[in-house]
Amino acid sequence: MAKVAIIGAGFAGHTTAMYVGSALGKDHEITMINMSDRFLYVPSLVWAGVGHFDVEKTRFPLKKVYDKFNVNFVHGKATEVHPDEQYVIAERRDNQGGQARVDYDYLVVATGPHLNFKGTPGLGPEHGNTYSICTASHTVQARDKFLESVERMKRGERQKIVVGTGHPGATCQGAAFEYITNIHKSLIKRGVRDKAELLYLSNERALGDFGVRGVHVKKNGRMFSSEEFINALFKEYGTDWKIQKGVKNVEKGKCYWEDYDGDEGETDFDFGMLIPQFTGMPMKYIGQDGEDVSAKVVNPSGFIIVDAIYGQPYEKMASNPDVWPGIYQNPNYKNIFAAGIAFAPPGPISVPHVNPNGMSISAAPPRTGMVSGATGKIVAENIIDLVKHGRMTHNERMTEMAAACIASMGDSMWDGSAAVIVVYPVVPNCRRYPNEEGRDMFVTHMEMGLAGAWMKRMIHTTFMHKLQGRIGWSLIPE
Ligand SMILES: Cc1cc2nc3c(=O)[nH]c(=O)nc-3n(C[C@H](O)[C@H](O)[C@H](O)COP(=O)(O)OP(=O)(O)OC[C@H]3O[C@@H](n4cnc5c(N)ncnc54)[C@H](O)[C@@H]3O)c2cc1C
């Protein structure tokens, strides 16, 4: 009987658990360890953060789902991995309390990002001066602060709202873009848009870069870029922007940054939502003699080392699609896999930049929900292969993977909107697509309109159905 342990029930780990449980759960021991006893559908937090959606509608209990798939559930925080002796220690967060020991033959680390607010002094909702929409509780705090600003505007006060990235190496610009456009729409609905100044502040090289080198599409025989598209949209929405900025320090109502040229500047705000740097979730990796074996498992940022080619200069990396991992397997401990944000990418997708003061202002590579689900499935399929046949047959790099993203720009079914963006592949692959973009120009697509708002809502409903393992779940693609 094989033992499979999975740490983290986000898009990546939960997908792995459903596939592994469904194929092996009856005859083998599958265990999920997750800090929360509920799944969180993160993409809909952009609506919850403006008070247009109940946070509770983004969550469901995990245990019921795992019972269906014969997956054991430990509600707790994994703190130690012992790769030589093959077990994980978790601090229980359920009524039992204490520690749980979970033995494994195969381990999947799918812990998502650690929100490193400490990487920028003064950032964040707990000990800092800004808000976040990266977790359910952060979103509730951001919503309340946003609604407080709205009340002030109703009383005639002007408010400055700044949304973007709070670290020179932050990622997840898509979420910040969605949040500021939803704020714009919400303020119109509440009749106070004229009282607000909106600013998008980002470390991106260009508007619409999103950490994936932007998106270029062919329409009516002409090339359009995500930069032109967002430029036009922000002008229409009366939203200002500042890009190529690395936020390095935040005080109450003010953030300080450096730009590409090394110049320093500051931005005032009444309400700020700035995405922090993402690092790997801190866990101890302990060898059989009690020694620290972290260097064999994680990179200095805490992300799991997998089958990527690390340490290449950007130009070399950008021209070689094979530097990206395909099976998400740790090279030192071959029974450890990683999926979603937890795996260490070989480097950035967007062109990096170091300013004259030595500050690297570079959008880190995003691993969105779709990529996280897809990597979770590849890992699951390979573990199923290994248990049943002793060999792996699945392999997909981000240079071969499509991603669809629906960026909400207002949730209303009547006057909402969304940008539907399909990129193939996620990481430009100049070997397969020898055009300037390195992408398939037939598949890569960008549309905007009300239909997108309907699609975004449908995707919420469809995924909440799939992720609860309801009828036909496996037919719905990741
Ligand atoms: C506001 C917002 C909007 C977004 N919108 C979109 C979108 O529209 N489309 C899209 O594709 N992507 C979107 N994303 C990105 C998407 O949410 C992430 O790519 C995705 O959640 C990553 O999945 P993951 O499984 O790797 O990590 P996570 O979703 O972060 O899941 C990790 C899980 O591991 C658990 N965990 C962590 N450490 C431990 C531990 N030590 N022990 C036990 N459990 C642990 C966590 O509690 C969590 O449940 C958005 C992100 C944000 C913040």
The ligand as an ORCA input file, in Angstrom:
! r2SCAN-3c Opt
* xyz 0 1
  C      -7.026     38.465     -5.289
  C      -6.513     37.419     -6.228
  C      -7.192     37.180     -7.406
  C      -6.739     36.204     -8.289
  N      -7.427     35.987     -9.439
  C      -7.047     34.988    -10.266
  C      -7.797     34.708    -11.454
  O      -8.781     35.384    -11.769
  N      -7.396     33.676    -12.226
  C      -6.313     32.912    -11.899
  O      -6.007     31.974    -12.635
  N      -5.573     33.158    -10.798
  C      -5.919     34.174     -9.986
  N      -5.181     34.445     -8.858
  C      -4.022     33.596     -8.555
  C      -4.451     32.295     -7.893
  O      -5.279     32.556     -6.811
  C      -3.215     31.533     -7.463
  O      -2.457     31.290     -8.608
  C      -3.564     30.211     -6.820
  O      -4.351     30.418     -5.679
  C      -2.307     29.439     -6.456
  O      -2.683     28.170     -6.041
  P      -1.773     27.312     -5.061
  O      -2.513     26.039     -4.838
  O      -0.398     27.227     -5.578
  O      -1.686     28.164     -3.713
  P      -2.833     28.633     -2.721
  O      -4.111     28.863     -3.419
  O      -2.243     29.760     -1.959
  O      -3.041     27.392     -1.744
  C      -2.054     26.990     -0.836
  C      -2.714     26.246      0.315
  O      -1.702     25.709      1.155
  C      -2.034     25.952      2.512
  N      -0.768     25.958      3.285
  C       0.260     26.799      3.168
  N       1.261     26.444      4.003
  C       0.830     25.356      4.667
  C       1.400     24.547      5.685
  N       2.615     24.785      6.172
  N       0.667     23.521      6.149
  C      -0.568     23.262      5.675
  N      -1.160     24.013      4.712
  C      -0.465     25.037      4.215
  C      -2.752     27.294      2.482
  O      -3.527     27.458      3.634
  C      -3.582     27.123      1.196
  O      -4.792     26.468      1.481
  C      -5.582     35.448     -7.972
  C      -4.874     35.705     -6.795
  C      -5.326     36.696     -5.929
  C      -4.559     36.975     -4.663
*
